């Protein structure tokens, strides 16, 4: 067992770091939805809209709520950039960009 004594944090350390994490999570959620937009299959636009309305920004969960979302995610043959596994493909293209911008919340 290790005991540390005498470690003092700035008076607002906890509040400041929690606020930073919350803002960062909101940023990541909104960027995920925004950047996934051009990868989501599009026929009527309802699938894309279900990702916007189904996501609670800041929760850490991006959810496409259209009843056919799961089927489209795994089986859509796509046209151009739009098609199946849209989150994975968006992440492959934009992960570094999201990470760099997210780190700015802690500088």
C-alpha positions in Angstrom: 0.0 0.0 0.0 1.2 3.5 -0.8 0.0 6.5 1.1 0.5 10.0 -0.2 0.2 12.9 2.2 0.5 16.6 1.7 -0.7 16.7 -1.9 -2.6 19.9 -2.5 -4.6 20.7 -5.6 -5.6 24.2 -6.7 -9.0 25.1 -5.1 -10.9 24.9 -8.4 -9.0 21.9 -9.8 -11.8 19.4 -9.7 -14.4 21.9 -11.1 -12.0 23.0 -13.8 -11.1 19.4 -14.9 -14.7 18.1 -14.8 -15.8 21.1 -16.9 -13.0 20.4 -19.4 -14.0 16.7 -19.7 -17.7 17.7 -20.2 -16.9 20.2 -22.9 -14.5 17.8 -24.6 -17.1 15.0 -24.6 -19.7 17.4 -26.1 -17.1 18.4 -28.8 -16.3 14.7 -29.6 -20.0 13.8 -29.9 -20.9 16.7 -32.1 -17.8 16.3 -34.3 -18.6 12.6 -34.7 -22.1 13.4 -35.9 -20.9 16.2 -38.1 -18.0 14.4 -39.7 -20.1 11.2 -40.2 -22.7 13.1 -42.2 -21.0 12.6 -45.6 -20.6 8.9 -44.9 -24.1 8.0 -43.9 -26.2 6.4 -46.6 -28.7 8.8 -48.1 -32.0 8.1 -49.7 -34.6 10.4 -47.9 -32.2 11.9 -45.3 -34.1 10.3 -42.4 -31.2 8.0 -41.4 -28.9 11.1 -41.1 -31.5 13.0 -39.2 -32.0 10.1 -36.8 -28.3 10.4 -35.9 -28.8 14.1 -35.0 -32.0 13.6 -33.1 -31.0 10.4 -31.5 -27.7 11.7 -30.0 -27.6 13.5 -26.7 -24.5 15.6 -27.2 -22.2 15.1 -24.2 -23.4 11.6 -23.3 -20.6 9.8 -25.1 -23.2 7.9 -27.2 -23.9 8.7 -30.8 -27.1 6.8 -31.8 -28.9 6.5 -35.1 -32.5 5.7 -34.1 -34.1 5.0 -37.5 -35.6 1.5 -37.4 -33.4 0.4 -40.3 -30.2 2.0 -39.0 -28.5 -1.3 -37.9 -29.2 -3.0 -41.2 -27.9 0.0 -43.2 -24.8 0.2 -41.0 -23.8 -3.4 -41.7 -25.2 -4.1 -45.2 -25.6 -0.9 -47.3 -23.6 -1.2 -50.5 -23.3 2.6 -50.7 -22.8 5.1 -53.4 -19.5 7.0 -53.5 -18.4 7.8 -49.9 -21.8 6.9 -48.4 -22.3 3.3 -47.3 -21.9 0.7 -44.6 -19.7 1.1 -41.5 -19.9 4.9 -41.8 -18.5 5.5 -38.3 -15.5 3.3 -38.8 -14.7 4.9 -42.1 -15.1 8.4 -40.8 -12.9 7.5 -37.8 -10.2 6.2 -40.1 -10.2 9.5 -42.0 -10.7 12.0 -39.1 -9.5 10.4 -35.8 -6.3 12.4 -35.6 -8.1 15.6 -36.3 -10.7 15.0 -33.6 -8.0 13.9 -31.1 -5.9 17.1 -31.7 -8.8 19.4 -31.3 -10.1 17.5 -28.2 -6.7 18.0 -26.5 -7.1 21.7 -26.7 -9.7 21.5 -23.9 -6.9 20.5 -21.5 -4.2 23.0 -22.5 
